[in-house]
Amino acid sequence: MVRMHPAPTIGRVLSALLALTLSAAGWAQGPVANCHPLPSELGGKSNVRTKALETNLRPAIVQDKAQRFTLAERMAAYQVPGVSIAVIHNGKIDWARGWGVRDLASCRPVTADTAFQAASISKLATAIMALRAVEQGKLLLDDDINRVLRQWQLPNDPKLAPSGVTLRQLLSHTGGLGVHGFAGYGKDQRLPSFNQIMDGEPPANNPAIRSVLPAGSQWQYSGGGYMVVQAALENSTRMDFSRLAQRELLKPLGMTRSAYAQPPSSDILANAALGHVDGKVLGGGFHIYPELAPAGLWTTASDLARLLLDIQASARGKPGHRLSPAMTKAMFTTGGKDWGLGPAIAGTGENLRFGHDGANEGFQSAMIAYAERGEGIVVLTNGNQGRRLADEIVRAAAALYGWTELDVPSDVELPRSAAELAQASGLFEGGGLSVYLDAREDGLFAQTGGPRPERLVPLSPVRFRTNVSGLVIEFAPDYQSFQLVAGGPPMTLLRTKPQAVKADVPIYLRGSMNGWSIGAPLIKEGPRQYAVRIMMQPGEHQLKLASEDWKQVDFGVSAGATLVPDRGSIALVQHGGNIRLLIGETAAYRFTLKLGDDGKTTLSVSSD
């Protein structure tokens, strides 16, 4: 998943549901940045359907419903150098091929066999391994997970988890554990041990994996919970996770270009994509994720399609697959949040769909399949806006293959003035969500703490659609509340007055450099001054200053301000947008937050 902050967000709700409502843009193997156009055949075989997909991408929001865009145009628009796609049709892989390049340095072509980081799609494969272990009698779904853990145990929490946390809860993100996701490590960084990751100890860049909500009480996405699943699998089978995955899943399914390997083997690297952020190759090519179960799978679109086919066969009642039909049915059973034991779930009956998306630094991906129909798609990209491209690809494929539930019609934008949009600005809370709506000259934006705010596109005076995740909200006539009416579970958010910052509330430096975690607490240096010193890598970073709950403190910027070390301070506002930070070299930097007596809050950064 995209490294958004762990608080529930509008974007996170859609991702959780995998509704795959889609965003916006021709093909020969088109131009990508500084790479010359490549012959189309280098990406793989073409057919009538691949050529139709290449020229029929359309956005969720349009000015003209008849307008279509090419895949090459949309890759360029989202700065995604390469994409690999596999389509399942009539119970088999209909086609698989690549477009674009593996990286903007070598300009080598993406093919059907090019490996990408699967990111959080790793969790679905992990869940299948865990459920298989349950069928083998090695794990229990509803027992305290600590009973099988030996190397490390989840600290007992009599208040939040008096009966412990179960495997069922961990797989369905209802275990109440924290740590939404992981930021990964550069190739020159020291990697933490397993116990250091679990306890949030240096050099781990995540906070400790602990209970933060009552176990079983509500859904909260937790990559940390899947680290506990990894420990349970290793302890119960007495095998390291990578070898267990090969034995129980990857080798039996013929996923020959896949491995839970961090860093990847030379065989994988021989045809692997490198990550890209804003059209530039990620430093070192990719981050390393020692957190294997939640984020560590390298794979291809074809291999993931094989995984989906195996699940579909079992769902149709066929024996002899990785899971029995009964266990597959259990995997699709939701816990009230449209999330099963591993996959996100949408629809019912013959239209029931399952899948997962993922985002590691420089890689984004999505896959979705029908449980009872032999239809589905996998999209892997090597760009940090790849999920938006994947959404458009899924929409185009849905139109070609008749997947009505995924072929969502485009909406037409209604022009609105800044003054009209200002009626909707402010803080809204409800259903566990906290969203700040910011009216600007260029539109209404939802500040949810993610890497970029989502624009809310007006469809009527009171109805809006998010331009990335495709959620539809409708305001009350007085703009004192709004309802989520499409793309997510029905809920109402009420206008709320932002709370004043209390002097005793812990504040953390949270951003893309640490997975939006609370691993960098600010130290109070004076009555209204706080500071923290951390190591930073070169490049552009997104960050905010916030409390653990993102409600009491959530400092950001009101406009697109950029923070540069040793160049003064910038003004902050509660529930503002993400702060853009530019770092020139690897070094320790000091961040200083000042709460002025006049209500003015500033942030500065200096090289140490």
VENVEN-V7719 format. One record per residue. N is the residue number from 1. RES is the residue in three letters. OMEGA is omega in radians with two decimals (NA if undefined). Layout:
[[N RES OMEGA] [N RES OMEGA]]
This chain:
[[1 MET 3.13] [2 VAL -3.05] [3 ARG 3.03] [4 MET -3.08] [5 HIS -3.01] [6 PRO 3.09] [7 ALA 3.08] [8 PRO -3.11] [9 THR 3.08] [10 ILE -3.14] [11 GLY -3.12] [12 ARG 3.13] [13 VAL -3.14] [14 LEU -3.12] [15 SER 3.14] [16 ALA -3.10] [17 LEU -3.03] [18 LEU 3.10] [19 ALA 3.10] [20 LEU 2.88] [21 THR -2.73] [22 LEU -3.07] [23 SER -2.84] [24 ALA 2.73] [25 ALA NA] [26 GLY 3.14] [27 TRP 2.25] [28 ALA -3.12] [29 GLN -2.83] [30 GLY -3.10] [31 PRO 3.09] [32 VAL 3.10] [33 ALA -3.04] [34 ASN 3.10] [35 CYS 3.11] [36 HIS 3.09] [37 PRO -3.14] [38 LEU 3.05] [39 PRO -3.06] [40 SER -3.06] [41 GLU 3.12] [42 LEU 3.13] [43 GLY -3.12] [44 GLY -3.10] [45 LYS 3.09] [46 SER 3.04] [47 ASN -3.08] [48 VAL -3.08] [49 ARG 3.12] [50 THR -3.14] [51 LYS 3.10] [52 ALA 3.12] [53 LEU -3.09] [54 GLU -3.02] [55 THR -3.02] [56 ASN 3.04] [57 LEU 3.12] [58 ARG -3.08] [59 PRO 3.05] [60 ALA 3.13] [61 ILE -3.07] [62 VAL 2.94] [63 GLN -3.12] [64 ASP -3.07] [65 LYS -3.14] [66 ALA -3.05] [67 GLN 3.09] [68 ARG -3.12] [69 PHE 3.10] [70 THR 3.10] [71 LEU 3.14] [72 ALA 3.12] [73 GLU -3.09] [74 ARG 3.04] [75 MET 3.12] [76 ALA -3.12] [77 ALA -3.12] [78 TYR 3.13] [79 GLN 3.08] [80 VAL -3.08] [81 PRO -3.04] [82 GLY 3.10] [83 VAL 3.06] [84 SER -3.04] [85 ILE 2.98] [86 ALA -3.13] [87 VAL 3.07] [88 ILE -3.14] [89 HIS -3.14] [90 ASN 3.01] [91 GLY 3.07] [92 LYS 3.08] [93 ILE -3.10] [94 ASP 3.05] [95 TRP 3.06] [96 ALA 3.12] [97 ARG 3.14] [98 GLY 3.03] [99 TRP 3.10] [100 GLY -3.00] [101 VAL 3.12] [102 ARG 3.10] [103 ASP -3.09] [104 LEU 3.06] [105 ALA -3.11] [106 SER -3.09] [107 CYS 3.08] [108 ARG -3.03] [109 PRO 2.95] [110 VAL 3.10] [111 THR 3.09] [112 ALA -3.11] [113 ASP 3.12] [114 THR -3.13] [115 ALA 3.08] [116 PHE 2.93] [117 GLN -3.12] [118 ALA -3.14] [119 ALA -3.02] [120 SER 2.96] [121 ILE 3.05] [122 SER -3.08] [123 LYS 3.14] [124 LEU 3.08] [125 ALA 3.09] [126 THR -3.13] [127 ALA 3.11] [128 ILE 3.08] [129 MET -3.12] [130 ALA 3.13] [131 LEU 3.05] [132 ARG 3.09] [133 ALA 3.06] [134 VAL 3.14] [135 GLU 3.11] [136 GLN 3.12] [137 GLY -3.11] [138 LYS 3.10] [139 LEU 3.06] [140 LEU -3.09] [141 LEU -2.97] [142 ASP 3.08] [143 ASP 3.05] [144 ASP -3.05] [145 ILE -3.13] [146 ASN -3.12] [147 ARG 3.11] [148 VAL -3.09] [149 LEU -3.12] [150 ARG -3.09] [151 GLN -3.11] [152 TRP 3.08] [153 GLN 3.05] [154 LEU -3.12] [155 PRO 3.12] [156 ASN 3.10] [157 ASP -3.08] [158 PRO -3.10] [159 LYS -3.05] [160 LEU -3.12] [161 ALA -3.08] [162 PRO 3.12] [163 SER -3.10] [164 GLY 3.13] [165 VAL -3.06] [166 THR 3.08] [167 LEU 3.11] [168 ARG 3.14] [169 GLN -3.14] [170 LEU -3.11] [171 LEU -3.08] [172 SER 3.13] [173 HIS 3.06] [174 THR -3.11] [175 GLY 3.12] [176 GLY -3.13] [177 LEU 3.11] [178 GLY -3.10] [179 VAL -3.13] [180 HIS -3.10] [181 GLY -3.04] [182 PHE -3.03] [183 ALA -3.08] [184 GLY -3.07] [185 TYR 3.04] [186 GLY -3.09] [187 LYS -3.13] [188 ASP -3.14] [189 GLN 3.09] [190 ARG -3.11] [191 LEU 3.13] [192 PRO 3.00] [193 SER 3.12] [194 PHE -3.11] [195 ASN 3.11] [196 GLN 3.06] [197 ILE -3.06] [198 MET -3.09] [199 ASP 3.10] [200 GLY -3.11] [201 GLU 3.13] [202 PRO 0.17] [203 PRO 3.10] [204 ALA -3.13] [205 ASN 3.09] [206 ASN 3.04] [207 PRO 3.12] [208 ALA 3.12] [209 ILE -3.03] [210 ARG 3.04] [211 SER 3.09] [212 VAL 3.09] [213 LEU 3.07] [214 PRO -3.11] [215 ALA 3.09] [216 GLY -3.03] [217 SER -3.09] [218 GLN -3.12] [219 TRP 2.96] [220 GLN -3.08] [221 TYR -3.08] [222 SER 2.96] [223 GLY 3.08] [224 GLY 3.12] [225 GLY 3.13] [226 TYR 2.97] [227 MET 3.07] [228 VAL 3.07] [229 VAL 3.09] [230 GLN 3.12] [231 ALA -3.13] [232 ALA 3.12] [233 LEU 3.14] [234 GLU -3.10] [235 ASN -3.08] [236 SER -3.11] [237 THR -3.09] [238 ARG 3.07] [239 MET 3.06] [240 ASP -2.95] [241 PHE -3.09] [242 SER -3.13] [243 ARG 3.10] [244 LEU 3.12] [245 ALA 3.11] [246 GLN -3.08] [247 ARG -2.97] [248 GLU -3.00] [249 LEU -2.95] [250 LEU -3.13] [251 LYS 3.13] [252 PRO -3.12] [253 LEU -3.14] [254 GLY 3.12] [255 MET -2.96] [256 THR 3.14] [257 ARG -3.09] [258 SER 3.09] [259 ALA 2.91] [260 TYR -3.04] [261 ALA -3.14] [262 GLN 0.00] [263 PRO -3.08] [264 PRO 3.13] [265 SER 3.10] [266 SER 3.11] [267 ASP 3.11] [268 ILE -3.07] [269 LEU -3.13] [270 ALA 3.05] [271 ASN -3.11] [272 ALA 3.05] [273 ALA 3.01] [274 LEU -3.13] [275 GLY 3.13] [276 HIS 3.06] [277 VAL -3.12] [278 ASP 3.05] [279 GLY 3.13] [280 LYS 3.14] [281 VAL 3.11] [282 LEU 3.10] [283 GLY -3.08] [284 GLY 3.10] [285 GLY -3.14] [286 PHE 3.00] [287 HIS 3.09] [288 ILE -3.12] [289 TYR 3.09] [290 PRO 3.08] [291 GLU -2.93] [292 LEU -3.03] [293 ALA -3.14] [294 PRO -2.95] [295 ALA -2.89] [296 GLY -3.07] [297 LEU 2.88] [298 TRP -3.05] [299 THR 3.09] [300 THR 3.10] [301 ALA -3.14] [302 SER 3.13] [303 ASP 3.11] [304 LEU 3.07] [305 ALA 3.09] [306 ARG 3.09] [307 LEU 3.13] [308 LEU 3.13] [309 LEU 3.13] [310 ASP 3.11] [311 ILE 3.14] [312 GLN -3.14] [313 ALA 3.11] [314 SER 3.13] [315 ALA 3.11] [316 ARG 3.04] [317 GLY -3.12] [318 LYS 3.11] [319 PRO 3.04] [320 GLY 3.13] [321 HIS -3.04] [322 ARG 3.07] [323 LEU 3.04] [324 SER 3.08] [325 PRO -3.14] [326 ALA -3.13] [327 MET 3.07] [328 THR 3.07] [329 LYS 3.10] [330 ALA 3.13] [331 MET -3.13] [332 PHE 3.13] [333 THR -3.06] [334 THR 3.10] [335 GLY 3.10] [336 GLY -3.12] [337 LYS -3.12] [338 ASP 3.09] [339 TRP 3.13] [340 GLY 3.12] [341 LEU -3.12] [342 GLY -3.09] [343 PRO 2.88] [344 ALA -3.04] [345 ILE 3.03] [346 ALA 3.10] [347 GLY 3.12] [348 THR 3.07] [349 GLY -3.11] [350 GLU 3.12] [351 ASN 3.10] [352 LEU -3.12] [353 ARG 3.12] [354 PHE 3.12] [355 GLY -3.14] [356 HIS 2.97] [357 ASP -3.12] [358 GLY 3.08] [359 ALA 2.86] [360 ASN -3.13] [361 GLU 3.11] [362 GLY 3.12] [363 PHE 3.00] [364 GLN -3.00] [365 SER 3.07] [366 ALA 3.00] [367 MET 3.14] [368 ILE -3.11] [369 ALA 3.02] [370 TYR -3.09] [371 ALA -3.03] [372 GLU 3.09] [373 ARG -3.10] [374 GLY -3.09] [375 GLU 3.09] [376 GLY -3.10] [377 ILE 3.04] [378 VAL 3.10] [379 VAL 3.11] [380 LEU -3.14] [381 THR 3.11] [382 ASN 3.08] [383 GLY -3.06] [384 ASN 2.94] [385 GLN -3.06] [386 GLY -3.13] [387 ARG 3.11] [388 ARG 3.07] [389 LEU -3.14] [390 ALA 3.11] [391 ASP -3.13] [392 GLU 3.10] [393 ILE 3.12] [394 VAL 3.10] [395 ARG -3.14] [396 ALA 3.11] [397 ALA 3.13] [398 ALA 3.10] [399 ALA -3.11] [400 LEU -3.01] [401 TYR 3.11] [402 GLY 3.08] [403 TRP -2.97] [404 THR -3.07] [405 GLU -3.13] [406 LEU -3.14] [407 ASP -3.06] [408 VAL 3.14] [409 PRO 3.07] [410 SER 3.06] [411 ASP 3.12] [412 VAL -3.10] [413 GLU 3.06] [414 LEU 3.13] [415 PRO 3.09] [416 ARG 3.12] [417 SER 3.11] [418 ALA 3.13] [419 ALA 3.11] [420 GLU 3.14] [421 LEU -3.11] [422 ALA 3.11] [423 GLN -3.07] [424 ALA -3.06] [425 SER 3.11] [426 GLY -3.12] [427 LEU 3.12] [428 PHE -3.13] [429 GLU 3.11] [430 GLY 3.12] [431 GLY -3.11] [432 GLY -3.14] [433 LEU 3.03] [434 SER -3.02] [435 VAL 3.06] [436 TYR 3.13] [437 LEU -3.02] [438 ASP 3.11] [439 ALA -3.14] [440 ARG 3.11] [441 GLU -3.10] [442 ASP 3.04] [443 GLY 3.10] [444 LEU -3.05] [445 PHE 3.08] [446 ALA 3.09] [447 GLN -3.10] [448 THR 3.12] [449 GLY 3.13] [450 GLY -3.11] [451 PRO 3.11] [452 ARG 3.07] [453 PRO 3.08] [454 GLU 3.07] [455 ARG 3.05] [456 LEU -3.06] [457 VAL -3.12] [458 PRO 3.06] [459 LEU 3.05] [460 SER 3.13] [461 PRO -3.09] [462 VAL -3.10] [463 ARG -3.09] [464 PHE 3.07] [465 ARG 3.12] [466 THR -2.98] [467 ASN -3.14] [468 VAL -3.03] [469 SER 3.03] [470 GLY 3.07] [471 LEU 3.11] [472 VAL 3.10] [473 ILE 3.13] [474 GLU -3.13] [475 PHE 2.91] [476 ALA -3.11] [477 PRO -3.13] [478 ASP 3.10] [479 TYR 3.10] [480 GLN 3.10] [481 SER 2.97] [482 PHE 3.13] [483 GLN 2.98] [484 LEU -2.99] [485 VAL 3.12] [486 ALA 3.09] [487 GLY -3.12] [488 GLY 3.14] [489 PRO 3.13] [490 PRO 3.08] [491 MET 3.14] [492 THR 3.06] [493 LEU -3.08] [494 LEU 3.06] [495 ARG -3.06] [496 THR 3.08] [497 LYS 3.13] [498 PRO 3.13] [499 GLN 3.02] [500 ALA -3.12] [501 VAL 3.11] [502 LYS -3.04] [503 ALA -3.05] [504 ASP -3.12] [505 VAL 3.08] [506 PRO -3.14] [507 ILE -3.08] [508 TYR 2.97] [509 LEU -3.02] [510 ARG -3.11] [511 GLY -3.11] [512 SER -3.11] [513 MET 3.13] [514 ASN 3.09] [515 GLY -3.14] [516 TRP -3.08] [517 SER 3.08] [518 ILE -3.10] [519 GLY -3.11] [520 ALA -3.13] [521 PRO 3.07] [522 LEU 3.12] [523 ILE 3.14] [524 LYS -3.10] [525 GLU -3.12] [526 GLY -3.10] [527 PRO -3.09] [528 ARG 3.13] [529 GLN -3.14] [530 TYR 3.14] [531 ALA 3.04] [532 VAL -3.14] [533 ARG 3.14] [534 ILE 3.03] [535 MET 3.14] [536 MET 3.09] [537 GLN 3.12] [538 PRO 3.07] [539 GLY 3.10] [540 GLU 3.13] [541 HIS 3.03] [542 GLN -3.11] [543 LEU 3.02] [544 LYS 3.03] [545 LEU -2.98] [546 ALA 3.01] [547 SER -3.11] [548 GLU -3.09] [549 ASP -3.14] [550 TRP -3.10] [551 LYS -3.09] [552 GLN 3.09] [553 VAL 3.11] [554 ASP -3.07] [555 PHE 3.04] [556 GLY -3.12] [557 VAL -3.14] [558 SER 3.10] [559 ALA -3.03] [560 GLY 3.14] [561 ALA 3.10] [562 THR -3.14] [563 LEU 3.14] [564 VAL -3.13] [565 PRO 3.04] [566 ASP 3.13] [567 ARG 3.07] [568 GLY -3.06] [569 SER 3.05] [570 ILE 3.14] [571 ALA 3.14] [572 LEU 3.06] [573 VAL 3.07] [574 GLN 3.11] [575 HIS 3.07] [576 GLY 3.14] [577 GLY -3.14] [578 ASN 3.10] [579 ILE 3.12] [580 ARG -3.10] [581 LEU 3.10] [582 LEU -3.14] [583 ILE -3.08] [584 GLY -3.11] [585 GLU 3.12] [586 THR -3.11] [587 ALA 3.02] [588 ALA -3.13] [589 TYR 3.13] [590 ARG 3.10] [591 PHE -3.10] [592 THR 3.11] [593 LEU 3.13] [594 LYS 3.08] [595 LEU -3.07] [596 GLY 3.10] [597 ASP -3.14] [598 ASP -3.13] [599 GLY -3.14] [600 LYS -3.14] [601 THR -3.10] [602 THR 3.07] [603 LEU 3.04] [604 SER 3.09] [605 VAL -3.12] [606 SER 3.06] [607 SER -3.02] [608 ASP NA]]
